[in-house]
């Protein structure tokens, strides 16, 4: 029924690269797993079956949410008497922080506002205009124009009718990336990310003073349903002091790096811990597969599970977020193809303010050659406020060892770019952290946590 059932893996190392990579391929075969779609529902059922095959108690927990649904779009650059197709790709706006509540169509002058700082916005009359926003995507993840939605919301407040931003991906690839806060039905204007080459064409045409953009976006919000997959493994001690490991099932495109690698690691770790004697697993464990991180951010992620399990969250020993476990290392030097350089990509160690957890994570990262690694304390970094960020806010010691390559959030985030050996190293690093959490006396790790309220 589902790929990778128990008999096929009975004799295999659940943390071996070949097995983990097979789960990456099987999950990517569902295609784009946008939250609330048939593909996401099928993928969530597949994850549940794989966790059930490990011997865990598994349930699918459905809940309603506000789903963005796209019908179609067209974007055309109109410059004088000539027209050129623009590689704007809002097909995955469902996974984007900018959401549109109803069909939008129009034609407007283009205004280039640089990186969208206050001074740059103040230089222009944006009323009735479409703004062009430039920027860089740091570590292949963090767009310089998306902090708190500053550019989007300020451009809309100044009367702009649409926004177009470079996706800063190799060649003319369109990378879907956040541009700020998402107020769902209340978002005022359509926004598009644009391929690097075509963005340059739009910018040049804007400077010539004769450019207009013609756009059509057919989209709406509907009431949808998604699922958390909740798999539990009892410990030898009952009650408090549990541990949670989590990955997200949804994806922009095929989503090999983001986050089929995390789901594969979650399944492998579930098999690993389920196979050990219960007396060597004193603390209860929850393996959680959520949706809405890429396609619903920041309203979904772990929010539903946390709200439904507030008492349990208050006593947890620790939380591990498995997000972007492995991918080939490459440098985007501005050409059509990134230059592959071997080794690992730069990795962020997103760790709550906890000296004990920081020391453990740094030691594990060196042991499994997860470097170069950059410590980024939470919640100051605010990288994933819907995943580890929500646990950190509640005083739960949390860690996420994440990385991204130039194909992140593009159609080229595919399984062939996931090295099995690196995937195995990353998963075993999480194994070591979870085993250390299991060994620590009750309350140790939590007492080492600095409360966000004291920062």
Secondary structure as GFF3:
##gff-version 3
##sequence-region A 1 455
A	DSSP	alpha_helix	6	9	.	.	.	ID=ss1
A	DSSP	alpha_helix	17	28	.	.	.	ID=ss2
A	DSSP	alpha_helix	38	53	.	.	.	ID=ss3
A	DSSP	beta_strand	57	79	.	.	.	ID=ss4
A	DSSP	beta_strand	82	85	.	.	.	ID=ss5
A	DSSP	three_ten_helix	90	95	.	.	.	ID=ss6
A	DSSP	beta_strand	104	112	.	.	.	ID=ss7
A	DSSP	alpha_helix	118	122	.	.	.	ID=ss8
A	DSSP	beta_strand	130	133	.	.	.	ID=ss9
A	DSSP	beta_strand	137	138	.	.	.	ID=ss10
A	DSSP	beta_strand	142	143	.	.	.	ID=ss11
A	DSSP	three_ten_helix	147	149	.	.	.	ID=ss12
A	DSSP	alpha_helix	150	157	.	.	.	ID=ss13
A	DSSP	beta_strand	162	166	.	.	.	ID=ss14
A	DSSP	three_ten_helix	184	186	.	.	.	ID=ss15
A	DSSP	beta_strand	190	194	.	.	.	ID=ss16
A	DSSP	alpha_helix	196	208	.	.	.	ID=ss17
A	DSSP	beta_strand	211	233	.	.	.	ID=ss18
A	DSSP	beta_strand	243	248	.	.	.	ID=ss19
A	DSSP	pi_helix	256	260	.	.	.	ID=ss20
A	DSSP	alpha_helix	261	275	.	.	.	ID=ss21
A	DSSP	three_ten_helix	278	280	.	.	.	ID=ss22
A	DSSP	beta_strand	285	290	.	.	.	ID=ss23
A	DSSP	alpha_helix	303	308	.	.	.	ID=ss24
A	DSSP	alpha_helix	310	313	.	.	.	ID=ss25
A	DSSP	beta_strand	318	321	.	.	.	ID=ss26
A	DSSP	beta_strand	330	331	.	.	.	ID=ss27
A	DSSP	beta_strand	339	340	.	.	.	ID=ss28
A	DSSP	beta_strand	347	352	.	.	.	ID=ss29
A	DSSP	alpha_helix	355	367	.	.	.	ID=ss30
A	DSSP	beta_strand	373	378	.	.	.	ID=ss31
A	DSSP	alpha_helix	388	393	.	.	.	ID=ss32
A	DSSP	beta_strand	398	403	.	.	.	ID=ss33
A	DSSP	three_ten_helix	415	417	.	.	.	ID=ss34
A	DSSP	alpha_helix	420	439	.	.	.	ID=ss35
A	DSSP	alpha_helix	444	447	.	.	.	ID=ss36
A	DSSP	three_ten_helix	452	454	.	.	.	ID=ss37
###
